[in-house]
Amino acid sequence: MVQGYEFEGYNRTIDTHIKNLRKKIAGHLPDKDVIHSVYGAGYRFSLDPD
């Protein structure tokens, strides 16, 4: 867990940052999905198609 178990911030902070990164990346690479959600782990950045 990135923030640790004692973190008292918002539950969706990381998700909001990822959403903003996806939007910015889409402006430069409109046909590629480079940030992938990994169930139970978080996110993965990859330029290679899966």
C-alpha positions as CSV (number, residue, x, y, z in Angstrom):
1,M,0.0,0.0,0.0
2,V,1.5,3.3,-1.2
3,Q,0.1,5.5,1.6
4,G,0.4,3.1,4.5
5,Y,-2.3,1.9,6.8
6,E,-2.2,5.1,9.0
7,F,-3.2,7.3,6.0
8,E,-6.2,9.4,6.8
9,G,-6.8,11.0,3.4
10,Y,-9.4,10.4,0.8
11,N,-10.0,6.9,-0.5
12,R,-10.0,7.9,-4.1
13,T,-6.9,10.2,-4.2
14,I,-4.8,7.8,-6.3
15,D,-7.7,7.1,-8.6
16,T,-8.2,10.8,-9.3
17,H,-4.5,11.3,-10.1
18,I,-4.5,8.3,-12.4
19,K,-7.6,9.7,-14.2
20,N,-5.9,13.0,-14.7
21,L,-2.7,11.3,-16.0
22,R,-4.8,9.2,-18.4
23,K,-6.4,12.4,-19.7
24,K,-3.1,14.1,-20.2
25,I,-1.5,11.1,-21.9
26,A,-4.5,10.7,-24.2
27,G,-3.7,14.2,-25.6
28,H,-0.3,13.0,-26.7
29,L,-1.1,9.3,-27.5
30,P,-4.8,9.3,-28.4
31,D,-4.8,5.7,-29.8
32,K,-3.0,4.0,-26.9
33,D,-4.1,3.0,-23.4
34,V,-0.8,3.1,-21.4
35,I,-2.1,3.0,-17.8
36,H,-3.7,-0.4,-17.0
37,S,-5.7,-1.2,-13.9
38,V,-4.4,-4.4,-12.1
39,Y,-7.1,-5.9,-9.9
40,G,-5.9,-6.2,-6.3
41,A,-2.5,-4.6,-7.0
42,G,-3.0,-1.1,-8.5
43,Y,-1.8,0.2,-11.8
44,R,0.7,-0.7,-14.5
45,F,2.3,1.6,-17.1
46,S,3.1,0.0,-20.5
47,L,3.5,1.2,-24.0
48,D,3.3,-2.4,-25.3
49,P,-0.2,-3.6,-26.4
50,D,-1.6,-6.5,-24.5
